[in-house]
Amino acid sequence: MTEIDFFDIVQGQVAAFLLVLTRTSGIFFISPFFGSMNVSAKLRAGAAVAAAVIIFPVVVKMYVVEVPETVLMFAATVVKELFIGWLIGLVAYIALSAINLAGKIMDMQVGFAVVQMMDPTTQQQIGLIGNFLYNLTIIFFLIVNGHHIILGALVESFRIIPLDSMVWNQTVPQIMTDLTAGIWLNGMKIAMPVTFAILLTNVGMGILARTMPQMNIFVVGIPMHLMIGTTMLAMMLPFYVLFLDVIFNEMYAHITLILKSLAP
């Protein structure tokens, strides 16, 4: 009888660990840095297992984990736990998507839109300025321990939403819609200095084209756009780093908000 009880306890602990691993692995699908496509799947899987091993004792101390009894119930719980982890990574990914949008806008204004390069972290085509800003964002993200924010949000999710206790809320689609709409707003805020400078440059060249018809405005305009755009980009970088701090704070706030909306 004692052996059977011991076996049941071990079996319950293994099932609970698998649920923790499932939620933990969700952030390694899409979140910034952890879900980078240039990192091999084996390395990400190993990192997910290592994180689950560290988090599991913390979860066990929080509450008694009740494992579903049937296979179908356990499978449904696995899907819910994977959704929670994936949602944390998705919110973080959406928060940083404004950087790519701002880069595309500035590339079009400056004239770099025709030059595209492959971004190894997302496996997508991206412009020069967009690639530069996104890589700078990831570096700053690591410097300010942004990856610790995601891991901290993951651990906090086990306190807000215990295992097998997620409750669907109708406000989740609205929260995700508002968060996605914020991509355009934040992207325009970042690209506004370069966009406004190029706008003033175009107005000035339009006046010159009227007053001096013999001037080839296209020959002058292309290098003028490059010079003005790169100069404004260099001038805005110190303020860009400050704006990134605001984006990271909003990211953590949105993760906490959407986790509370799924809490029982």
Buried (B, 14 or more C-beta within 10 A) or exposed (E): EEEEEEEEEEEBBEBBBBBBBBBBBBBBBBBBBBBBBEBEEEEBEEBBBEBBEEBBEEBBEEEEBEBBEEEEEBEEBBEBBBBBBBBBBBBBBBBBBBBBBBBBBBBBBBBBBEEBEEBEBBEEEBBBBBBBBBBBBBEBBEEBEBBEBBBEBBBBBBEBBBBBBBEEBEEBEEBBEEBEEBBEEBBBBBBBBBBEBBEEBBEEBEEBBEEEEEEEBEEEBEEBBEEBBBEBBEEBEEEBBEBBEEBBEBBBEBBBBBBEBBBE
